[in-house]
Amino acid sequence: MTTKVQRTDPRVLRTRLLIREAFIELLQELEVEKITVNRIAERATINRVTFYLHYKDIPDMIDKLAEEMINEIQAIFQEAPDPPGFTSQILLNMLEHIAENSNFYKVLLASKRIPVFTERLMKLMADFITIRMDKLEASSTVNLKVKKDITIWYGSSAIIGTIVFWLRNDLPYTPVFLAAQLAELLHLPKPE
């Protein structure tokens, strides 16, 4: 039995990208509460009906954009070696992705701080760090001096916080340099 990979029509992808870009542009000008479907449609050069073919309303669009963001970063994490976790290469790949989409991340994480984006990214980081710690504990004689949950909170907050400040300061360092610096701070294994 073969499974077919379902591909999304390029026109659908293009329209969603137009809506996403229009939303990001409007967020740079207005508070999220003042953004309407009419404004998004006008900025995206589509009509309202087209917007509603893709999303129920603005909260649904925000939720789906957050889900897409998490899926993109999760795909980067899937490249992790076993045990899964941050290596300097995974960190670099994530920072390069964020730099390539910096307008999106600057608005949603660094300036407007729309909670759904920050919360989902924080949960993804915490889950990833938890998996890494569980595998390390099981495979070695690692004896943590700091409670596991505190280590997870600290690690995920430090990484997200550094990314937020990097974005707020208009990416003053390249992803390569920042990844190397974070790898030093976090004592991450180097890529092989």
ZIPEHU-V578074 format. One record per helix or strand. SS is the DSSP state (H for helix, E for strand). FROM is the first residue (numbers start at 1). TO is the last residue. Records with the same first field share a line. If there is no record, write none. Layout:
BEGIN
SS->FROM-TO, FROM-TO
END
This chain:
BEGIN
H->10-29, 32-34, 37-44, 48-54, 58-77, 88-100, 102-111, 115-139, 148-168, 175-186
E->87-87, 189-189
END
